[in-house]
Amino acid sequence: MPSLDQDIASLGAELHAAIAAAEDQQGLEAVRIAALGKKGSVSALLASLGKMDPEARRVAGPLINGLKAEIAAAIETRGDALKAEALAARLAAERVDVTLPLRAAPTATGRIHPISQVIDEITAIFSDMGFSIAEGPDIETDWHNFTALNFPEGHPAREMHDTFFMAPSPDGRKRVLRTHTSPVQVRVMNAAAGKPEAPWVTAPMAPPIRVVIPGRTYRHDSDQTHTPMFHQVEGLVIDKTAHIGQLRWVLEEFLKAFFEVDDVTTRFRPSFFPFTEPSMEVDVRCDRSGGAVRIGTGTDWLEILGCGMVHPNVLKNCGLDPDVYQGFAWGMGIDRLAMLKYGMNDLRQFFDGDRRWIEHYGFRPLDLPTLFGGLSS
């Protein structure tokens, strides 16, 4: 029969082979339990010492305890090796090539939309002239959008605007998506006359009034130069001595600053708007040669905006005495200004969400030294 030391040597060889074959921590733990656990093979040998006579125990004790220490040390060594292998595999899987270029930051890839840029330019230019900025709701009452602006009920002038009509308000008032930003003029004048228009307008309680009004407007129209939603900016000046000469100066100074030219030549033509009298269309001299429109030079003319003296009926509707106050107003399309300045030829592309378009025409947010830097920045 095999002797005890042979049994211990055979068991040790089996356990060392099992430890070496363990491929992960879970397998190694199974070997440890099978050898050193309460019911393990080495633990069973230790438990047998109590049944031996003293002489046999004196010989077997060191051999069994030596096997226990040897197996425990082998398990620990194999565990360290498995941990090192697992770490090496994880590092290899998560390896980062530090020589690859970094992804561009959001400030480098993001773009300011040309409409937002042009609104900033317009408001900055007029702010330098002493104008305040006003705004109002996109959903307007019929009274603010039409009636107060001298569009009587049933008047043919209402048909000039392809209006989106809304459901009446809870109090029964007619509502529309505003067809122009002129309702904000009404709200500003109402506030100046002491009529509450909060929270949309905070204005002095009496003229003089000098405001510009950028914002979204809506008309049922869509083609290369029209979209159902577009942007306008209007200006309003109310004072006791406001006159057309001041209007012309304001518009020409704006055009020079916006298009970044030293001089512009304008031409005023009679026109009709219900809310101004007299009403005028303004043309600016330009050069159309070479496939581009250049403002401030050439022999051609380009219609750029509409304007006029505020109609006495509008002043009266807004609570101002037309025998005391007079004023002028103008309006122009922000989208069209952007197209003219930055060379775009289709208004619909402003709203397509095409990433290539915005990367080409958009503005880097941190590359603009001033709000109205425009082309020269």
C-alpha positions, 0 to 999 in steps of 0.5 A: 500500500502507498505510504502517507508521504506518497499520498501527500506527494500525489495529492500535491501534484494533482493540486499544483496541476489544477492550480496551473490549469485555472484560467481565471479567478473563479476557476482558481477559487474553485481549486482553493475550496476543493483543497483548503475548504472545510471539506477540501482534500487537504483539510480532510488530511488535517482532520485525520491527524486526531485519529492517529497515534502520537508517533504517526501524528509526529511524522504526518503533521509536518507533511500535511501542514507543509502541503497546506502552506505549499498549496496556499502559496501556489494559489496566491502566486497563480492569483497574482499572475491571473490578475496581471493577465486580466489587467494586461488584457483590459489595457490592450482592449482599452488602448488609446492611440494618443497620436490620433488627432483630437475631436474638434471642440463644440465651439469649433464645430458649432455655427451661428446661423446667418439669421441670428448673426444678421439680427445681432448686426442690425440691433447693434447698429441701431443701438449705436444710434440710440434705438431700443429693442422691442418684441411681442408675441407671435400669436396676435389679436386681429386688432393689433395685427390689422385694425389698429394699423388702419386695416378696417374690417373687410378692407381690401388691404387685408388681402395683401397678407396671406394670413394664418388664422387661429382659433379665437381666444377664450374671450372671443377675440380673433387671433392670427399668426402675425403677418408683420412685426408692426403689431409691436409698434402698436404695443409700444405706442399703447404703453407710451400712451399709458395703456397696459401692454405688459409683459411684452413692452416696457417703454417710456410713458411718453414720447419720444419713442425710438425702437427697432423690432426684430422677430418672426412673422408668418404668411401663407407663401413659399417659393425661392424668395418666400417661406411661410415663416420669415424674419422682419425688422421694423423701426419706429420713431415718434416725436413732435418734430420727426420728419422724412429727412430724419428717416432718410438719414437713419436708413442711409446710415444703417445701410452704410454700416450694415453693408460696410460701404462708405456711401450709399445712394437711395431712391424713394418711390411713392407706394401704399401701406395702410399704416403710413401716409405718405408711404414709400418704397426705398431703392438703393443703388447697386451693381449686379454685374458678375453674378453678385449684388454689390451695394453702394456702387454701380448704376442699377437699383434694388428695392430694399425696404418700405417706409413712411410717416405713421398714419394719423389714424394709427396714432389715434388708435394707439392713444397718441394725439396726431395733432401733437405727435408724428413719426416715421416707420420702416420695415425690411426682411432680415432673411433678404438682408442676409441673402444680399450681404452673404451671397445666398440665393434661395431663402428655403435653404435657411430652414432646411437644416442642412449641416453642409449649408450651415458649415459654409454660411454659418459663423464661428461663435468665437471668431467674431470680435464684435456683434456687427463685424460682418464681412470685415471680421 
